[in-house]
C-alpha cells in the first residue's frame, strides 16, 4: 500500500506565513450618523473627504437635501457608500456607516450641530514593526474530576479551571505609546509642559486603572491561500505585564518585548477573553 503522506490539493493553501502584524482596538469600524433638521451647507467629513448638503443638483462630493431628514439620510448614505472601504445604509434619519474589513479605519467629523456622530470605538491601530515575530498562546488548565470506580479517564470528566490568553510581540519600532503600555498605570505628558515640547514624559504613581486595559490586542497573520485571507488571534481587555527593558548595545537595535494578557470582565466570568478567526479556504 502506498505511503499516506496526508497531502491534498488544499495542503499548501493552509500554511500560516510571515511574522504577522500586531494591532490594538482591532475590529470593524462603525459610525452612527443622526440627522436633525439638516440644511443645505451642512457637511460631514469621512476619511478626510468632505460631503456637503445642497438644495439641488448635487455634485460628486455633495448630497441632496430631501424634504425630510429621512430623505436626506437616504441621499447621504448613497454618497458615503462610494467611499473606499465603507458601506452605508439608512433607517429613518439615521445613517450607519460600516467598514468593509477590520483593517479599514473610518474617521468622521462634522462642523454642524444638526449632525450627530457616534463611533463604536473600533479603529484598528497598527502598533509597530516587530523583529523576532509574535506569538499567541492560550495558557489553559483542564482538570480531571476523578471518581471512585474509574480505572482511567472518563468521557465528561474534564472541566476548564484556568484560561490565560496572551500575545507576545517584539517591537523594533519603539514609541512613547508602547512604553506607556509596557508600564501599566503610567501617564504620558508633554515635556516641557510649556511651548517647545521636546519629549513625551512618562511617569507612574503605582496605580493601575480600568482605563489602562486596552479593548483588545490582535495578531493578524497571512495564509498561503490568499494575501487577503488572514488568521486573526485576538485577546480582549488586554494589559501588558512583565519587566520593561530597553537595551542599549553597540551596533545593535533595541527591541521592546511586550507580553499582553487577556482578562475576564466582572460582568462575564465564563466567556474566555480571546477569539480566533480562521479563514474559510475553498478548493
C-alpha positions in Angstrom: 0.0 0.0 0.0 1.3 3.5 -0.9 2.5 5.6 2.0 -0.2 8.0 3.3 1.5 11.4 3.4 -1.6 13.5 4.1 -1.0 15.9 1.3 -4.2 17.1 -0.6 -4.9 19.7 -3.2 -5.6 22.2 -0.3 -2.5 21.4 1.7 -0.4 24.3 0.5 -3.2 26.7 0.9 -3.3 26.1 4.7 0.1 27.4 5.8 0.4 30.4 8.1 3.3 32.5 7.0 5.3 35.6 7.9 5.5 37.3 11.3 2.0 38.8 11.5 1.0 42.3 12.3 0.1 43.4 15.8 -2.9 45.8 16.3 -4.8 47.3 19.1 -8.5 48.1 19.1 -8.9 45.6 16.2 -12.4 45.3 14.8 -15.0 46.6 12.3 -15.3 50.4 12.5 -18.9 51.6 12.7 -20.4 55.0 12.9 -24.0 56.1 13.6 -24.9 59.4 11.9 -28.1 61.1 13.1 -29.7 63.9 11.2 -31.8 66.6 12.9 -33.1 69.4 10.7 -30.1 69.3 8.3 -29.9 72.3 6.0 -28.0 73.0 2.8 -24.3 73.8 3.5 -24.2 71.3 6.5 -21.5 68.7 6.0 -19.8 65.6 7.2 -16.1 64.7 6.7 -15.2 61.0 6.2 -11.6 59.9 6.0 -10.6 63.4 5.0 -13.3 63.8 2.3 -16.0 66.5 2.9 -19.5 65.8 1.7 -21.7 68.9 1.7 -25.5 69.1 1.7 -27.0 71.1 -1.2 -30.5 72.2 -2.1 -30.3 71.0 -5.7 -28.1 69.3 -8.4 -25.5 67.6 -6.1 -22.0 67.2 -7.5 -19.7 64.2 -6.7 -18.9 65.5 -3.2 -22.4 66.7 -2.4 -25.6 65.1 -1.2 -29.1 66.4 -1.8 -31.3 67.8 1.0 -34.5 65.9 1.0 -38.0 67.1 2.1 -37.3 65.4 5.4 -34.3 64.2 7.3 -35.2 60.7 6.3 -35.0 61.6 2.7 -31.7 63.4 3.3 -30.3 60.3 5.1 -31.0 58.1 2.1 -29.1 60.6 -0.1 -26.2 60.8 2.4 -25.9 57.0 2.7 -25.7 56.7 -1.1 -22.8 59.1 -1.2 -20.9 57.6 1.8 -21.1 54.1 0.2 -18.9 55.4 -2.6 -16.0 56.0 -0.1 -13.4 53.2 -0.5 -13.8 50.6 2.3 -17.2 51.8 3.5 -20.7 50.6 3.3 -23.6 52.9 4.4 -27.3 52.3 4.9 -30.1 54.5 6.3 -33.0 53.8 8.6 -35.2 56.8 9.2 -33.0 59.8 9.9 -30.0 57.7 10.9 -27.2 56.6 8.6 -25.0 53.6 9.7 -21.5 53.6 8.2 -19.5 50.3 8.4 -16.0 49.4 7.4 -15.8 46.6 4.9 -12.9 44.9 6.7 -11.4 45.1 10.2 -8.3 46.7 8.8 -10.2 49.6 7.2 -10.5 52.6 9.6 -13.2 55.2 9.3 -12.8 58.6 10.8 -15.7 61.0 10.7 -16.2 64.6 11.9 -18.8 67.4 11.3 -18.8 71.1 11.9 -22.5 71.2 12.3 -24.8 70.6 15.3 -27.6 69.2 13.1 -25.5 66.1 12.5 -24.6 63.8 15.5 -21.8 61.3 15.1 -21.3 58.3 17.4 -18.4 55.8 16.9 -18.3 52.3 18.3 -14.6 52.8 19.2 -13.1 50.1 16.9 -10.4 51.6 14.7 -7.6 49.1 14.2 -4.2 50.7 15.0 -1.0 49.0 13.9 1.3 49.1 16.9 4.6 49.0 15.1 7.2 46.9 13.3 8.5 43.8 15.0 11.6 41.7 15.0 11.6 38.0 16.0 7.9 37.5 15.3 4.9 37.5 17.6 3.1 34.6 19.3 -0.4 33.9 20.6 -0.7 31.5 23.5 -3.7 30.2 25.4 -2.5 29.0 28.7 -5.1 26.5 29.7 -5.6 24.1 32.6 -8.1 21.2 32.3 -8.8 19.2 35.4 -10.0 15.6 35.6 -12.8 15.0 38.1 -11.7 11.6 39.4 -14.4 9.4 40.8 -14.2 6.1 42.6 -14.6 3.1 40.4 -13.0 4.6 37.3 -9.8 2.9 36.1 -8.8 5.8 33.8 -10.1 8.8 32.0 -13.9 9.0 31.6 -15.8 10.9 29.0 -17.2 14.1 30.6 -14.8 14.2 33.5 -13.0 17.3 32.3 -13.5 20.9 33.3 -11.5 24.0 32.5 -10.0 25.6 35.6 -7.7 28.2 34.0 -7.7 30.3 30.9 -5.0 32.9 30.4 -4.6 34.0 26.7 -1.6 36.1 25.9 0.2 37.8 23.0 4.0 38.3 23.0 5.4 40.8 20.5 8.9 42.1 20.0 8.8 45.7 18.7 11.8 47.1 17.0 9.8 50.3 16.3 9.6 51.9 19.7 7.4 54.9 20.6 6.0 56.6 23.7 2.7 54.8 23.4 4.4 51.3 23.5 6.4 52.4 26.6 3.1 53.6 28.1 1.6 50.1 27.6 4.7 48.4 28.9 4.2 50.3 32.2 0.6 49.8 33.2 -0.7 52.8 35.2 1.8 55.2 33.7 0.8 58.6 32.2 2.2 60.4 29.2 2.5 64.2 29.1 4.4 66.9 27.2 7.8 67.9 28.3 8.3 70.7 28.9 4.7 71.4 29.6 5.1 74.9 28.2 5.7 75.7 24.5 8.6 74.0 22.7 7.9 70.3 23.6 10.9 68.1 23.1 9.9 64.8 24.7 7.0 62.7 25.9 7.4 62.4 29.7 6.2 59.0 31.1 5.7 58.7 34.9 3.7 56.4 37.1 2.0 56.7 40.5 1.7 52.9 41.4 -1.9 52.7 40.4 -3.5 50.6 37.6 -6.9 51.9 36.5 -9.6 50.2 34.5 -8.8 52.6 31.6 -5.3 51.1 31.4 -6.8 47.9 29.9 -6.9 48.0 26.1 -10.1 46.9 24.3 -8.1 44.2 22.5 -4.7 43.2 21.0 -4.6 41.2 17.9 -2.1 39.3 15.8 -3.1 39.2 12.1 -1.2 36.7 10.0 -1.3 35.8 6.4 -2.3 32.4 5.0 -0.8 31.0 1.8 -4.3 30.6 0.3 -4.6 34.3 -0.4 -2.9 37.5 0.7 -6.4 38.6 1.8 -7.1 35.5 3.9 -6.0 36.3 7.4 -5.9 34.3 10.6 -6.7 36.6 13.5 -5.8 35.8 17.1 -7.4 38.4 19.5 -7.2 38.8 23.2 -9.7 41.0 25.0 -9.3 43.5 27.8 -5.5 43.4 27.3 -2.8 44.7 29.6 0.9 44.2 29.5 2.8 42.5 32.3 6.5 41.7 32.9 9.5 43.9 33.2 10.1 46.9 31.0 13.6 46.6 29.4 15.2 48.8 26.9 18.7 47.6 25.9 21.4 49.9 24.5 24.0 47.7 22.7 26.8 48.8 20.3 25.9 48.1 16.7 22.5 46.6 17.6 18.9 47.9 17.6 16.9 47.9 20.8 13.8 45.6 20.8 11.0 46.1 23.2 9.3 42.9 24.2 5.7 43.3 25.4 3.6 40.5 26.8 -0.1 41.3 26.7 -2.6 39.2 28.8 -6.3 38.9 28.1 -8.7 39.4 31.1 -12.2 38.4 32.0 -14.6 41.1 33.0 -16.5 41.2 36.3 -19.7 41.1 34.3 -18.8 37.9 32.5 -16.6 35.4 34.2 -17.4 32.5 31.9 -16.6 33.8 28.4 -12.9 33.3 27.8 -11.2 36.6 26.8 -9.9 35.5 23.4 -11.1 34.7 19.9 -9.5 33.1 16.9 -10.8 33.7 13.3 -9.5 31.2 10.7 -10.4 31.9 7.1 -12.6 29.6 5.0 -10.3 28.2 2.3 -12.0 27.0 -0.9 -10.7 24.2 -3.1 
